[in-house]
Amino acid sequence: MSSENEDEPGVLDGPAAHRSPLTVHSPLRIAIVAGELSGDNLGAAFIRSMRARHPDAQFSGIAGPRMVAEGCECLEPSESLAVMGLFEVLSHLPRLLRLRRRVRNHFLATRPDVFIGVDAPEFNLNLAPALHEAGIRTVQYVSPQVWAWRQGRVERMARFLDLVLCLLPFEKRFYAEHGLAAEFVGHPLADQVPFVPDRAGARQGLGLGATGEVVAILPGSRRGEVARLGADFAGAAAWLAARRPGIRFVAPMANTSAREMFSQALNTHAPGVAVELLEGQAQTALVAADAVLVASGTATLETLLCKRPMVVAYRLGALTAWLLRSMGVMKAPYFAQPNLLAGRRVVPEIFQEEVTPERLGSEVAHWLDHPGECAELERLFGEIHLQLRQDASDLAAEAVLKLIRGQFTNFPQNPSQGCAPGDHGTSAGVGS
């Protein structure tokens, strides 16, 4: 989506040497754009923390239902940004460009004190330059995976972002090495999910017995994800049911669209297999499960925080997958968040044509047959949970207020400063 930048007036094409003077309104005006369910959750928690400090702060932007419930003016629903894949986005490009132009013009007219892009990097990183040049402070909340692929993007980001709020501990050092102020704030999910899961309570809440094998299935929240993974996830349930009598399946659905698509996949690829479709209740289902089959994304982190063994699957459109492989743009050794956070492969991650019912089913069965390995994984996930539990929303709000007060600079003076878990103090180059 970056092609629009070359033709748009007011979009930054070099260092921000000619920005308009920064402003601070009373009450604070905060522009915010969040993509999808995970972005809505992050955005809502951020709004809540900011309102605790500035009760009269005003928020407007692209928002989900939770953000709206916290008082954010909604210019467009978050689900409008739920598009994934380099080539898959092309069919939505005209609509997304029109939306970005409309939102950009709204923010330029209302002149907020700060713009917060929550995830959705393809949209937000092409919206931020014009706002930055116009004198609006710019923040990206949730780092794009520039450390994993297309690392050259970070040089462009440093020209129009004032601050990156990082959810993962290793990201702060990466940005410091590239001259971009960043703060490790931890992940709000780590604050929200209980450290000790109540498995008995979760099973009781779902009407499941205290004994017997239970597998949770999370095929994704986007239509594209469910379209690409639903059939194989349903087939994996059928594969397991044929080999493990008495096994039960629960599938928390993120939205109505995902439910309809996965229900169709089950009817076609797992006829006669009892899979209970839940309205939300993802954490309850995860805690109740003995093992989890999950699409790559935020749900894998939630599974980690619930301390459950998992099998992670990821499938892109054929052209996107070919590009990633042939161009060698993927730099990270793993795509599953648990493996990235552990620094080694601790859960199976299955990509593209490797995603088959037999492969998925056999990997899930391995966890069910090896409780000792599950116990070791639970211990490791507990350590990671503590690393990520940093009161993320409060730290994010404080960091944004520092930026508004002029206490963050765009070029850290000490790139060697690390980002050890729990290090959420003042970034290099940040005034006191």
N, C-alpha and C positions, 0 to 999 in steps of 0.2 A: 504493500500500500504506500510505499514511499515515493512512488512516481508522481504523486500530486504535488510534492514539495517544490519541484523545479519551476512550476508554473504559478504558484500562489504568491500574491504580493504579501509582504510582511513576514515571510518565513525566513528564519535565520539560515545563512549560508556560510557563516564563518564565526569566529569568536564573538562573543556578545559585547562588543566594544561600544555599541551605539544604543544601548537599551534606554528606554524611558525611565524617569525616576521612579523608585519603588514607593508604594503607598501603603498606609495602614489605616483601615477604616474602623470606626466604632459604631455598631458592633462589627466584629470580624466577619468578613465575607469569604467563604471557602468554596471553591469550585471542586467538584469531585466526580470522577468517571470510573465506575466499577463494572467489570465484566463478569457475567455469569453468577452462579450460586455462591461460589467461594469468594468472589469479589464482594458480593452483597454482604456476606458475613463479616468480612474484614472491614468494609466500609461502615457498617452499622456499629461495630465495636469501637472504631475510631471516632465516629460522631459522638458516641456516648461518653468516651473519655475526654474529648475536647469540650463537650458541654459541661462536664464536671468542673472544668477550669474557666470556661467562658459560657455561662448559661444562655447568653443572648446571641451566640454565634449563629450565623446564617449559612446554610448549605444548599447548593443546587447543583444539578448535573444529571448524569446517566446513573440511575439508581435502581436497586431491586426492592422488593417489598419490605425487607428488614430495615434498609436505610430509610425508606419512606416512613416507616413506623417510628423511626428516631427523629423525624422532622425534616428530612431532606426533600427539597423541591425536585420533583422528577421531570426532567425534560424528555426522557426516553427510557423505557425499561432496560435493565441490564441484559436481559436475554437477547436483545438485539445484536449484541456483540458475540454471541456464542457461535463462532465460526472457527474451525481449526484446519491447518494444512496450508502449504504454500500455494498449491494450485486450486484447492477446494474453495478458497476465498474469492477466486475470480468471478464466480457467478453472483457473488454478493457485492462485488466491488462498487458498482454504481451507487447502490443504496448506502453503503458504508461511507463513500466519499461525500455524498449529499449530507448524511448525518454529521460527519465530522465538520463540514463547512458550517452547518447550522449551529452546532455546539460551539465551534470556535468563534463565530460572530457574536453569539450570545455572551460568551465570556469576555470578549474584547469590549463589548458594549457595557457590561456590568462591572468590569474591572475588579475581580476578586483580589483579596490580599495574597492568596496562594492557590495554586492548582495542584490537586492530589490525583495522580493517575493510579488507580488500584488494579494491579495486574493488567490484563488486556494490552500487552505491549505493542502489538501491531497497530492498534488504534491510538493509544496514548502517546507513544513516542513519535508519532507523526502529528499529533495535536499540540504537544508541548512547545515546539520551536517558535511558532508565531506568538504564543502567549509569553514566552520568555523574552523575546525581542521587544514586546510591548511593555515590559517592566513588571510582569506578573511572575512571582516566584513559582518555581516548578519542582515538584516532588514525584518520584516514582515509588509507590509502595508495593512491594514485591518485585524483586529483581528479575528481569528477563534472563533467560539462561545463556547470557553472553559468554560465560565461562565454559559452556559446553559446546556451542557452535556459533559460527560467524562472530568471532571475537573482535573483529574490526569495528563492530557497531559501537563499542565502548568509547572510541575516540569521538564519534559523532555525538553520543550521549553527553559527553563531558562539555560540549559546547552549549547545550540548551537545558541541562538539568542542574538544579542547584543542590539536590540531595536525593540519595537513594536509601530507602528504608528496607533493610535486608531481613528476611525471615530465617535464613540459614547462616550458620556461624562462619563458614569459610568465605562468604561473599564479600565481607567488609575489606579483607586484605586485597582481594582482586581489584576492587575499585580504588583503593588507596594507591596501588601500584600504577593506576592509570589516571591519577590526578582528579578523581571525582569523589566528593565528600559522600560518605556512606555511614550508616549507623545500623548495627545489628540489634534488632529489637526482640528477637525471638518470634514465636508463632502464637497467635491468639488461641488456636486450637489446643496448644499445650497447656495454656492456662485454664481452659474450659473443661477438658477431659479429666476426670478423676484419675489420680495416679494409680490407685488400686481399683481395678475393675470389679464390679459386683456381678459376677457371672450368674450366680443363683437368682439374683433379683431380675436380671435381664431375661433369663429363660422363663421365669415366672410371669414377667410382664408380657411376654409374647405367647404364653400358653404352651411352652415347650417343657418337656420333662427334664428333670435334673440329670438324667443319664441319656445315652444315645448320641450318635454323631449328628452334628449340625454343621452345615456349610452355608456361609453367607455369600451371595452373588451380587456384585455391584458392576453392571456393565457400562456405567458412565451416565452423565447427565445431558450431554449434547446429543442431538438427533444423529449426527454423523458418527459419533462413537458407538451408539447403540446399533446403528445400521451396519457398522463394520465388525462389531464384536458380538452382537446379540445371538446370532445363529450358532457360533462356536461355543459361547457360554452356555446356551441351552443344550447343545450337544454334549458338553462336558457333564452337565447334570444327568443327562440320560446315561452316559457312559458310567458314571459313578453309581447311579441307582441300579444298573444291571449287575453290578459287582459287589455292592455293599447293601444287602437287604436292611431295611429299617432306617437308612440314612434320610435326613430331613434337610430341606433347603428353604432359606428365607432370602428374599431379594428386596431390599429397601429401594424404592423408586424415588428419584429426585424430583420428578415432575410428571404431569399427565402425559406429555408426549413420550417420555422415556417408557412409561408404564405401558402405553398402547403398543409401542414398537416391540418391547421385550415380550409382552404377552403373545403377540403374533409369532415371534420367534419360538417361544415355548410350544405353542400349538403345532408348529410345523416340525420342529426338531427334537422335541421332548414330549410327544403325546403320551398321556397317561402318567407322567411324572409329576408328583405333587410339589409345586414350588409356590410358597406363600409370598405373594406380592404385598409389600408394605407401603403405606403412605409415609414417606420419610422414615424416621426412626432408625437412621443409619447406625448411630452409635450403639443403640440397644441391640441391633442385629449383630454388629461386630463383636460386642462383648459376649453375646450368647453363643457365638460360633466357635467350633473347634478349629476351623480353617476357613480362609477367605479367598475367593476368586474375584479379582478386582481390576478394573481398567486403570491404566497409568494416569496419575494426576493427584489432586489433593486428597482423594479418598485413600490413597496408599499411606499418606501421612496419618490420616485419622485411624486407619487400621493399625499402624505402628503404635500410636498413642493408646489404643485399646489393647495393646500387647498381644495381638493375634498373629499367627503365622499366615503367610499369604502367598499367592501366585499372581504375578503382575503381568498383564498383557497390554500390548500397544500395537495398533495397526493404523497406518496412514493410507491415504490414497496412493495408488500405484506410482503415479508420477512424482509425488512428494518423496516417497520412500526411495525411488530410484535416484533422485537428485541428492538426497542425504548420503547415499552410499557412493555414488559415482564421483561426486565432487569432494568427498572427504571433509565435509564441513563440520561433522560431528566430532568434537574434541573430548567430551567426557566419556569415561569408560563404561558408564551405566546410564540408564534413563529412569530407573525406579528410584524414588526419593529415599526409601530405606537404605538402598545400597550406596547412594551418594552420601548420605549422612554417616553411614558406618565406615565409609572409605574402602569397602570391599563388598563382594557379592554375598549377601546373607539370605536373600530370597530369590526365587527363580523369576527372571524377567524374560518374556517371550515376545518376539517381535515379528510382525508381518506374516510371511507365509508359514512360519513356525507355529502360528496360532491355529491349532486344530483341536477338536474335542478330545481326541486321544491324548495329546500332549498335555493339555490343560488338566484333564481328569487324572492322569497318572501323577502329575506334580502335586495336585491336591491330596491324592491318596498317600503320597510319600509323607506328607505332614501328619496325616491321620495315623499312620503306622509307626511314627517315630516320636513319641511323646518326650523323650529325652532331648532331642534337638529343639522341640518347641519350647521346652523350659529354658534352654540356653538362650534362645532367641528372645524370650520374654525378659530375661535379665538384661540383655543388650538394649532392647527397646526401652527399658526403664531408665538406663543411663542417658539415652538420647532424649527421652522425655524431659529429664531434669535440665539438660543443656538448653532445650528450647523453651522452657518455662521461665519467662523473663518479665511477665506483666507487659506483654507486647503492645497492647493498645495504649496503655499509659505512656510507655516509652516513645511510641510513635507520636502521640500528641505532644509530648514534651519536646521532641526533636523538631517538629514543625513549628512550635512556638519559638524555639531557639533560632530557627531560620528567619522567622518573621521579625525577630528582634535584631537580626544581623549578626548572630553568633556562629553561623556556619559560613565557611568560604568554599568556593568551588574547587580549590586546589589544595589538598592536604599537603602539609609541609614535611611529613615524615612517612613516606610510602611503606616503610618497613614495619609500621605498627601492625600487629597481628589482630586476629579476631577470635581469640580463644573463647570457647563457650562460656557465657556469663560475662564477657567483656562488653558492657554496654555503657561505658563511660564516655567522656568527651572524645570525639574523633580528633585525629591529628589535624591541626590547622583551624580548630574551632575555638573561638574566644570563650572566656569564662563568663 
